[in-house]
Amino acid sequence: MKNWKEIIRHKTFRYIDHSTENMIADKPNTALASFAIDDALAISVIEAVSPPVIRLWVHSDTIVLGIPDSRLPHIEAGMAFLAEKNYQGIVRNSGGLAVALDEGVLNISLIIPGANHLSIYDCYEAMVRFVQAMFADITDAIEAYEIIGSYCPGDYDLSINRKKFAGISQRRVKSGISVQIYLDIEGNSKARASLIREFYHIAKHDEETAFTYPEVNPDVMASLSELLGISLTVEEVKQRVMDTLEELTEEIISIPLQNSEQETFDKRYQQMIKRNENI
């Protein structure tokens, strides 16, 4: 396993905060656009148009589905349920299953080159260590292992005292890597988990499926604010991202999307639209 700091450390990092501003002027500020932007930035990084990127993003009332979720036997009914609850359901292009996003959930995308020599596990481990470093002054209890009963369960679930607050997915575009994590910072984690549990109940409807979908237990999910016993906000955690990044780079720059990135985004956005048309 490679040293996580060596994976993340670069001379220059580009910092993009899409948590409070519209990402693309003529496109809706949705998770569909976020995944297309990450693809565009991954290509930009490997073509040396951009240095490695840390991008922060927040979307209101969205359920981000994995590709297996789109194959649920009653997916149309599940999507209708989400719409009734005023949630947008979208299918992402990276791994994993359904997760809930809202204003209390901060997403971080670490976009770096090196897919030819960095394993998937190297990159997952680097994100785990980065998050542990972000909160090292207040806890050493963050662990990474699968939390049974959580939504989008996986080996790199992040938890404290066996309650999950974060999950990681990964997307590789050519030799570019986008490691994406959601961090449940504040708000009602049990309500989020209950919504996804009901979605699966409706979209699966007790039918036998080849793929094993999670039996979601809201009691194994919690926000960092709840787990740490302090009132954390998304804004405070964004500052922790910046503080940790400053320890791993000599220079942090902030520049908007370049023309070539906009062109790649347009193509990738249309691919995301097409991916979601069937549901």
N, C-alpha and C positions, 0 to 999 in steps of 0.2 A: 504494500500500500504506500503510495507516495505521500510525502509530507503535505498537509493541507495548505499551509502557508505558501509553499512553493507553487501550488496549483493556482492559487488566487493572486499571489503577488505579481504585479506588473509595474513598470516604471510610471505609466500613466493610466488612469482610469477615467472613463466618461460616466458622469452621474446624471441620470435622467429621472426627474420626479414627475410622473404622470398621475399622481394620487389626487391632485387638486385642480388639474387643468385638462382641457380637452386635448386629446392626443393628436388628432388629425382634424384640421379645420373643417373639412367638408364631409366628415364621417361621424356617425353616432359614437359617443364615448362608451363603448361596450367592451365586454371581454373578447368578443370576436376580433375587434381591432387590436386588442392587446396581444393576442397570440400571433397575429399577422405582423405586428411591429417587432416582436421578438425574433421572428424568422428573418425579417429584413435586417435587423441589427446583427444577427449571427452571420449572415452573408457579408455584411459590411465589415465585420471584424476580421473574417478570414481573407478578405480582399484588401486588407490594410487601409480601408477608407476610414475606419474608426478604431480607436484603441478598445480594449475590453470595456464592457459596460456593466454597471449596476443600475437597474431600472426599478423604480417603485411604482406600484399601481394599486388602485382601489376602485371597485365597482359596486354599485348599489344593487341589492336584491337580485342576485344572479345565482343560479345553480349551474356549475360547470360540469358537464358530463364527460365521461370517458367513452372511447369507441365501443367497448362492450355494452355500456348502458344504452347506446342507440339501437342495440339488437334485442332489447327486452321485448317480450311477446305483446305487451300492451303499451308500447312507448307513447302512442298517440294519446291515450288516456292519461298517462303520467305527465305529459307535456301540458295537457289541458288543465290538470290539477295545479301545476306550477303557475300557469297563467291566472287561474282563479285566485291564487294567493298573491298575485301581483309580483311574481318572480319571472325573470327571463331565463329560459333553459337553453344552453348552447353546448355543442360538442366540441371539445378542444382537439388539438392535433398532437398533444403529448400524452404520455402514459397516464394510467390511473383510472379512478372511477369518480363518482359524483362528489363534489365539494360545494360548500355554501359560501358565497361572498356577500358582504355588505360593508357599510362604512366602518365597522369595527374590525375588519379583517385586512391586514396589510400583506400584499404580495410583493415578493422580491424576485427579480430575474437576474441571475449572474450569467453573463454572456461572454464566453471566452473562446479562444481557438484551442486546437490540440486534440480533436477527436481521434486522430490517428495514433496518439500515444497515451491518452488518458482513458482509463476504463470508466465504465458507467459507475462502478463502485467508488473509484477515486473521487469522482465529482460529487456523488451523494455525500461521501464522507466530508469533503471540503465544505459543503453547505452546512452540514451538522456542526462542524467545528466553528464555522463563522458565526452561527447563531449562538452557540455556547459562549463564544468570546463576547458577543454583544451584551450578554447578561451576566458576565462573570463576576461583576461587582456585587450582585444581589443574590445569585444562586449558583450552586455547583451540582444541582439535582436534575439537570436536563439530560435525558437519556434517549437513545434511538433504538427502538425495536417495535415490532408489530403490536398494536393494541387491538386485541380481538373485540369486536363489537363497535369499533369506530367506523365512520364512513371513510371511504378510500383508504383501506388498511394496507400497510406495507412494511417492509423491514426497516424503513427509515422514517417511521412515525416518530415525532418528537413529543415527549411526555414528561410530566413531573408527577411522581407518586401514582404512576399507572393511569394518568388521565392525559389524553392527547390534546395538544393545542396547535399542532402544525403537521403538515404533510408535504412531501417533496415529489416533484415529477421532473422528467428530463426529456429534452427534445434535441436531436442532433440533425443539423442541416449541413450537408457536405461535411467539412471538417470543423464546423462551428458547433458550439455547445451552448444550450440555454438550460440552466438549472433553475427551476421555478419552485418557490416555496410559498405556501400561504401561512400566515401567522395570525391566529385568533387572539387578538389583543384585548378587546373589550366587547361588551354586549352579551346577549343571551345565547350561549353556546348550546344549551339543551334545546332551545326552540329551533335552532338551525338543524341539529341532529334529528329532532322529531319530524321536521319537514322532509328531510331526506328519507327517513324511515317510512313515512307515509307515501312518498313518491315510489319507493321500491314496492311497497305493498300493492299500490294501484297498478304500476307498470308491469309487475311480475304476476300478480294475482294468483299466487300459490301454484303456478304452473311449474313443471319440471323443466329445467334449462341445462344446457351443456356447460354453461359458465356458472360458477358459484358467486352469487351476489351477496354482499354483506348483510347480516342481520344486525341492523343498527341499534345500539343501546345508548341512548343519550347520556346515561350516567357515567360513561367512560370518556366523555368529552368535556372540556372546560376551557375558559379563556386564561391567558397569562395573568390578567388582573386577579382573577379568582384564585389561581394556583399560587401566586406569589403574595397574595394578601395585600396588594397595593393597587392604587388606582392608576393604571397605565393608560396612556392614550396612543393612538396611531402616530400623532405628531412627535411624541416623546420617543417612540421606537424608531421613527425615521432618523432622529438625531443620533441614536445609538448605531444605526447603520453607517452613518457618515463618520462617526468617531472611530468605529472599528475599521472602516475602509482606509482612513487616514494612516493607520498603523501598517498598512500593507502596500502602500504606494507612495511615490515621491510627489505625484501631481494628480489633482482631480480637476477635470474640466467639465464644463456644461455647455453643450452646443445642441441646437435643434436638429431635427431630421434633415439630412442633406438630400439633394435632388435625386441622386441614385438610390438612396434609401426609400424615398417616397415612391419611386417607380417600382422597386421590389415590393414594397408594402402593398401597392395597388394590386399587383398580381397575387400575392399571398392572401390578401383580403378576399378577393374573388374566389380563391380556392376554399377559404373558410366558409363563405356564403354557400358555395356549392355543396360542401360537406354537410351543411345543416339543412339543405333544402328538403331532404327526404323526411325530416321529422318536424 
